[in-house]
Amino acid sequence: MASNQETLVTVFGGSGFLGRHVVRALAKREYRIRVAVRRPELAGHLQPLGRVGQIHAVQANLRYPASVQAAMRDAELAINLVGILAESGDQTFEAVQAKGAETVAQAAAEAGARMVHVSAIGADAHAISQYARAKAAGEQAVLSAVPSATILRPSVVFGPEDAFTNRFAALAQMSPVLPLIGGGATRLQPVYVGDVATAVADAVDGKTKAGATYELGGPEVLTMREIMQMICEITDRKRMLVPLPFGLAKFQAFFLQFAPGGLKLTPDQVELLKTDNVVSDAARASGLTLEGLGIAADSMEAICPQYLWRFRPMGQFQRKSV
């Protein structure tokens, strides 16, 4: 059997938030890693994660099949991490998360490679949300082309470079009021990015069931209100949490979808918040979870203080108010 050092893995979307943690996890297990990204000149931060020559970035765009096929040349396994939270120009949910996933899967099938595809809890072909429908279409396309593929569905992912906890902590830094869309009752099961990366690496190692769909959630189910309260507690910010009805939030999102940075909110994201984002009973019963893979998930309470301290009024060494 070939050693990991002789196994080439192509990681699509490996330079992003989840991608860098997946690349690190694979590098620690001594795989050879080809990172396929739209702009390889911006992926230099990945090379120090492994040995000299172990990690190599190449250009590929999921909307151009020839570039994907080239990135899969001689690879034994494909990992697709590419996803978007909001559409922009040609980067639509359909193009990236449905057609794009199909393109990667077809290239993997042509190369005779195994595949790991990262989707999301909430993927549903009948959902109102375009994001959720595109995720479901991507899963179906992957399994059609590579029936043995492993599908990983994480809940909302948090970690040092995320656009979730950092976004709300930054908002609390400049606003005395934080909105709770739908009253903040939506339940989430936030999962640490390092645990998701470990699950991906385990799938590469062959520890997952062929053709199975795993749902990855953290150790706690929290409402959006509880998450916001935790972020305020960690950053030592006393902020008013104001309920915002879904209808009003969706109306505001028609304008905020054009806002820059952390203020951006799309109508589709409001739709997503109408549905709980937690691991299903069926997945738990079948062992298709982090626990089923033998991974002890880290909580927000344990991880978030390690990086959200910078949002405190006086930084890392501030004494928290009582």
C-alpha positions as CSV (number, residue, x, y, z in Angstrom):
1,M,0.0,0.0,0.0
2,A,1.3,3.5,-0.9
3,S,2.3,5.7,2.0
4,N,0.7,9.1,2.5
5,Q,3.9,10.7,1.1
6,E,3.2,9.0,-2.2
7,T,-0.5,10.1,-2.3
8,L,-1.4,13.3,-4.1
9,V,-4.6,15.1,-2.9
10,T,-6.1,18.0,-4.8
11,V,-7.9,20.4,-2.5
12,F,-10.3,22.8,-4.3
13,G,-10.8,26.0,-2.3
14,G,-7.8,25.2,-0.1
15,S,-6.8,28.8,0.5
16,G,-10.0,29.9,2.4
17,F,-11.0,29.8,6.0
18,L,-11.7,26.0,6.2
19,G,-9.2,25.3,3.5
20,R,-6.1,26.4,5.4
21,H,-7.1,24.1,8.3
22,V,-7.7,21.2,6.0
23,V,-4.3,21.7,4.3
24,R,-2.6,21.8,7.7
25,A,-4.3,18.6,8.8
26,L,-3.3,16.8,5.6
27,A,0.2,18.1,5.8
28,K,0.6,16.7,9.4
29,R,-0.4,13.3,8.0
30,E,2.3,13.7,5.3
31,Y,0.1,13.8,2.2
32,R,1.3,15.6,-0.9
33,I,-1.1,18.5,-1.4
34,R,-2.1,20.3,-4.6
35,V,-4.2,23.4,-3.7
36,A,-6.5,24.4,-6.6
37,V,-7.6,28.0,-6.3
38,R,-8.7,30.9,-8.6
39,R,-5.7,33.1,-7.5
40,P,-2.7,30.9,-6.6
41,E,-0.5,34.0,-6.1
42,L,-2.6,34.7,-2.9
43,A,-2.1,31.2,-1.5
44,G,1.5,31.6,-0.3
45,H,0.4,31.5,3.3
46,L,-0.2,27.7,2.9
47,Q,3.3,26.6,2.1
48,P,4.7,27.1,5.6
49,L,2.1,24.6,6.8
50,G,4.1,21.7,5.4
51,R,7.6,20.6,4.3
52,V,9.4,22.1,1.4
53,G,7.7,21.0,-1.8
54,Q,4.8,19.3,0.1
55,I,2.2,21.9,-0.7
56,H,1.8,23.4,-4.2
57,A,-0.8,25.9,-5.4
58,V,-2.2,25.8,-9.0
59,Q,-4.8,27.9,-10.8
60,A,-8.3,26.4,-11.2
61,N,-11.8,27.8,-11.5
62,L,-14.8,25.5,-11.0
63,R,-16.6,27.4,-13.8
64,Y,-13.9,26.2,-16.3
65,P,-13.8,22.3,-16.5
66,A,-10.5,22.2,-18.3
67,S,-8.7,23.9,-15.4
68,V,-10.4,21.5,-12.9
69,Q,-9.3,18.5,-15.0
70,A,-5.7,19.8,-15.1
71,A,-5.7,20.3,-11.3
72,M,-6.8,16.6,-10.9
73,R,-4.0,15.2,-13.1
74,D,-2.3,12.3,-11.3
75,A,-4.2,13.0,-8.1
76,E,-5.7,10.1,-6.1
77,L,-8.3,12.1,-4.2
78,A,-10.3,15.3,-4.6
79,I,-11.5,17.5,-1.8
80,N,-14.1,20.1,-2.7
81,L,-14.4,23.0,-0.1
82,V,-15.6,25.7,-2.5
83,G,-18.7,27.6,-1.3
84,I,-20.0,31.1,-1.1
85,L,-22.4,32.8,1.3
86,A,-23.5,35.5,-1.1
87,E,-23.7,35.8,-4.9
88,S,-21.4,38.2,-6.7
89,G,-21.3,38.6,-10.5
90,D,-20.6,35.2,-12.1
91,Q,-20.1,33.6,-8.7
92,T,-23.6,32.4,-8.2
93,F,-24.9,29.6,-6.0
94,E,-25.8,27.6,-9.0
95,A,-22.5,28.1,-10.8
96,V,-20.3,27.5,-7.7
97,Q,-22.1,25.1,-5.4
98,A,-24.1,23.0,-7.9
99,K,-22.4,23.1,-11.3
100,G,-19.0,23.6,-9.7
101,A,-19.3,20.6,-7.4
102,E,-20.5,18.6,-10.5
103,T,-17.4,19.7,-12.4
104,V,-15.1,18.5,-9.6
105,A,-16.9,15.2,-9.3
106,Q,-16.7,14.5,-13.0
107,A,-13.0,15.3,-13.1
108,A,-12.5,13.0,-10.1
109,A,-14.4,10.2,-11.8
110,E,-12.4,10.6,-15.0
111,A,-9.2,10.4,-12.9
112,G,-10.4,7.4,-11.0
113,A,-10.0,9.3,-7.8
114,R,-11.9,9.2,-4.5
115,M,-13.7,12.3,-3.4
116,V,-14.7,14.2,-0.2
117,H,-17.2,17.0,-0.6
118,V,-18.0,19.5,2.1
119,S,-21.6,20.7,1.9
120,A,-23.7,22.2,4.8
121,I,-26.4,21.2,7.3
122,G,-29.6,22.5,5.8
123,A,-28.9,21.4,2.3
124,D,-32.4,20.8,0.9
125,A,-33.6,20.5,-2.7
126,H,-37.0,21.9,-1.6
127,A,-35.8,24.8,0.5
128,I,-36.8,28.4,-0.1
129,S,-33.1,29.5,0.3
130,Q,-31.2,29.4,-3.0
131,Y,-28.0,28.6,-1.0
132,A,-29.6,25.5,0.5
133,R,-31.0,24.3,-2.8
134,A,-27.6,24.7,-4.5
135,K,-25.9,22.8,-1.8
136,A,-28.4,19.9,-2.2
137,A,-27.9,20.0,-6.0
138,G,-24.1,19.8,-5.5
139,E,-24.4,16.8,-3.2
140,Q,-26.6,15.0,-5.7
141,A,-24.2,15.7,-8.6
142,V,-21.2,14.5,-6.6
143,L,-22.9,11.2,-5.7
144,S,-24.1,10.7,-9.2
145,A,-20.5,11.0,-10.6
146,V,-18.7,9.4,-7.6
147,P,-21.1,7.1,-5.7
148,S,-18.4,6.3,-3.1
149,A,-17.8,10.0,-2.2
150,T,-18.0,11.1,1.4
151,I,-20.3,14.1,2.0
152,L,-19.6,16.2,5.1
153,R,-22.3,18.7,6.3
154,P,-21.0,21.0,9.0
155,S,-23.2,23.4,10.9
156,V,-22.0,27.0,11.1
157,V,-18.2,26.9,11.4
158,F,-16.3,29.1,13.9
159,G,-12.6,29.7,14.3
160,P,-9.9,32.4,14.3
161,E,-10.5,33.7,10.7
162,D,-14.2,33.0,10.5
163,A,-16.9,35.4,9.2
164,F,-19.3,34.5,11.9
165,T,-18.0,35.2,15.5
166,N,-15.5,37.8,14.2
167,R,-18.3,39.6,12.3
168,F,-20.6,39.9,15.4
169,A,-17.7,40.8,17.7
170,A,-16.7,43.6,15.3
171,L,-20.3,44.8,15.1
172,A,-20.5,44.9,18.9
173,Q,-17.3,47.0,18.9
174,M,-19.0,49.8,17.0
175,S,-22.7,49.5,17.7
176,P,-24.6,49.7,21.1
177,V,-27.4,47.6,19.6
178,L,-27.2,44.1,18.1
179,P,-30.2,42.8,16.1
180,L,-31.6,39.4,16.7
181,I,-33.2,38.3,13.4
182,G,-36.4,36.4,14.1
183,G,-36.0,37.1,17.8
184,G,-32.7,35.1,18.0
185,A,-34.6,31.8,18.5
186,T,-32.9,30.0,15.6
187,R,-30.9,27.0,17.0
188,L,-27.4,26.4,15.7
189,Q,-24.7,23.8,16.6
190,P,-21.5,25.7,15.9
191,V,-18.5,23.5,15.1
192,Y,-14.9,24.4,15.4
193,V,-13.0,24.6,12.1
194,G,-10.2,22.4,13.4
195,D,-12.7,19.6,14.1
196,V,-14.1,19.9,10.6
197,A,-10.6,19.7,9.2
198,T,-9.9,16.6,11.2
199,A,-13.1,15.0,9.8
200,V,-11.9,15.8,6.3
201,A,-8.5,14.3,6.9
202,D,-10.1,11.2,8.5
203,A,-12.2,10.8,5.3
204,V,-9.0,11.0,3.2
205,D,-7.6,8.3,5.5
206,G,-10.5,6.1,4.6
207,K,-12.2,6.2,8.0
208,T,-15.6,7.2,6.7
209,K,-18.3,5.1,5.1
210,A,-18.4,5.1,1.3
211,G,-21.3,7.2,-0.1
212,A,-22.4,8.3,3.4
213,T,-23.4,11.8,4.4
214,Y,-22.0,13.0,7.8
215,E,-23.4,15.9,9.8
216,L,-20.9,17.8,11.8
217,G,-21.9,19.8,14.8
218,G,-20.2,21.0,18.0
219,P,-21.0,19.8,21.6
220,E,-23.7,22.4,22.2
221,V,-26.9,23.5,20.5
222,L,-27.3,27.3,21.0
223,T,-29.8,29.9,19.9
224,M,-28.6,33.0,18.1
225,R,-29.4,35.0,21.2
226,E,-27.2,32.7,23.4
227,I,-24.4,33.0,20.8
228,M,-24.6,36.8,20.8
229,Q,-24.6,36.9,24.6
230,M,-21.5,34.7,24.7
231,I,-19.7,36.9,22.2
232,C,-20.5,40.0,24.2
233,E,-19.4,38.3,27.4
234,I,-16.0,37.2,25.8
235,T,-15.4,40.7,24.4
236,D,-16.5,42.5,27.5
237,R,-19.1,44.5,25.7
238,K,-22.5,45.4,27.2
239,R,-24.9,45.6,24.3
240,M,-28.6,45.7,23.9
241,L,-30.0,42.7,21.9
242,V,-33.1,43.8,20.0
243,P,-35.4,41.3,18.3
244,L,-35.9,42.0,14.5
245,P,-38.9,40.2,12.9
246,F,-38.0,38.1,9.8
247,G,-40.2,40.3,7.6
248,L,-38.4,43.5,8.6
249,A,-35.0,41.8,8.4
250,K,-35.7,40.6,4.9
251,F,-36.8,44.1,3.8
252,Q,-33.6,45.6,5.3
253,A,-31.6,42.9,3.6
254,F,-32.7,44.1,0.2
255,F,-30.5,47.2,0.9
256,L,-27.8,45.6,3.1
257,Q,-26.9,43.0,0.5
258,F,-25.0,45.9,-1.2
259,A,-23.3,47.0,2.0
260,P,-19.5,46.4,2.5
261,G,-17.9,43.9,4.8
262,G,-19.6,42.9,8.1
263,L,-22.7,45.0,7.4
264,K,-23.7,42.8,4.4
265,L,-26.9,40.8,4.8
266,T,-28.8,39.2,2.0
267,P,-32.5,38.1,1.8
268,D,-31.3,34.6,1.2
269,Q,-29.3,34.6,4.5
270,V,-32.5,35.8,6.3
271,E,-34.3,32.8,4.8
272,L,-31.6,30.4,6.1
273,L,-32.1,31.8,9.7
274,K,-35.7,30.6,9.6
275,T,-34.6,27.0,10.0
276,D,-32.6,25.4,12.8
277,N,-29.1,24.3,11.8
278,V,-28.4,21.3,14.0
279,V,-27.3,17.6,13.6
280,S,-30.3,15.4,12.9
281,D,-31.5,12.5,15.1
282,A,-31.0,10.2,12.1
283,A,-27.3,11.1,11.7
284,R,-26.7,10.6,15.5
285,A,-28.5,7.2,15.4
286,S,-26.3,6.1,12.5
287,G,-23.1,7.3,13.9
288,L,-22.6,9.8,11.0
289,T,-21.3,12.6,13.2
290,L,-18.0,13.8,14.7
291,E,-18.6,11.5,17.7
292,G,-19.1,8.6,15.3
293,L,-15.6,9.4,13.9
294,G,-14.1,9.5,17.4
295,I,-13.6,13.2,17.3
296,A,-14.2,15.1,20.6
297,A,-15.6,18.4,19.4
298,D,-14.4,21.7,21.0
299,S,-17.0,24.2,22.2
300,M,-17.2,27.9,21.4
301,E,-16.7,28.7,25.1
302,A,-13.3,26.9,25.0
303,I,-12.1,28.3,21.6
304,C,-13.5,31.8,21.1
305,P,-11.7,33.6,23.9
306,Q,-8.4,32.5,22.3
307,Y,-9.0,34.9,19.3
308,L,-11.9,37.2,20.2
309,W,-9.8,39.0,22.9
310,R,-8.7,41.5,20.3
311,F,-12.3,42.9,20.3
312,R,-12.1,43.9,24.0
313,P,-11.9,47.6,24.8
314,M,-8.3,47.3,26.1
315,G,-7.2,44.1,24.3
316,Q,-5.8,40.8,25.5
317,F,-4.7,41.7,29.0
318,Q,-7.8,43.7,30.0
319,R,-9.3,42.7,33.3
320,K,-12.9,41.7,32.5
321,S,-15.6,43.8,34.2
322,V,-17.8,42.0,36.7
